[in-house]
Amino acid sequence: MTPEDLRTIYKVVLNNKDGEKIISDLEARFHFYGSTFSADPNETSYREGQRTVLLFIRSMLRDRKQLEDIISNE
């Protein structure tokens, strides 16, 4: 399976109303929009790991052109 095949599967499964509900729930639970900071550095690392999974999922739902534009603007 190629990376583009996998990207297509993510889009088929999650680019619909139910998929968006799932993503919204995950974002609310796993610090997508909030701080991952904790006084305990291990907890901060754990929370940041959760957030990273959501960033990956969101990146899989973007078109290749969108990702290239984001990277080139950094």
N, C-alpha and C positions, 0 to 999 in steps of 0.2 A: 504494500500500500504506500502510495506516495504522500508527501505532505499535503498536496492539493486535494487528493482523495479524502484525506482525513478532515481537511478544512470543509469540504463539501458535506461530509457526514455531520459535522458540528452544526452547519447551517440548516440542514434538513431537520435535525432533531430539535434545535433551539430557536430557530427564526420563525416563531409563530406565537400566538397568544399564550399558550400554556408554557412554552419555553421561556418567554419573557417573564412570566409569573415566577417560574423557578429561579431564574437569574436574579430577579428583584429580591426574592426571599433570601438567597445566598448572600447577596450584597448587604442586606440588612443584618444578617447574622454574623458575617465574617469581616467586618471592619472595612468595607470597600470605600465608604465615604467618610469614615471617622478615623480618629487617631488609633494607631496600633501601640502607642506608648504605654508602658507600665513601669512602675518602680522596680519590678523584677525583670532584669534583662532577658531571662529565659522566656518569660511570658510575652515580652515584646517580640522576640524572635518567632515564637509560636504564632502569634497573631499576624505577623508580617508574612509568614508562610501561608496562612489561610488566604490572606489578601492576594498573594501572588498567584494562587490557583485561579481566582476570579479574573485577574488581569490576563492570564493565559487564555481563559475561555473567551473573554471579550475580544482578544486579538484574533482568535480563530474565527470569530463571526465577522470580522472586517474583511473587505476585499484586499487583495494584494496591493493594489494601487493606493488605497487608504494608508496601509502600513508604510509603504515607501514614502508617501508624502509626510507622514509623521516623523519618520527617521530623518528625512532630508531637512526638515525644519528645526531639528535640534541643534 
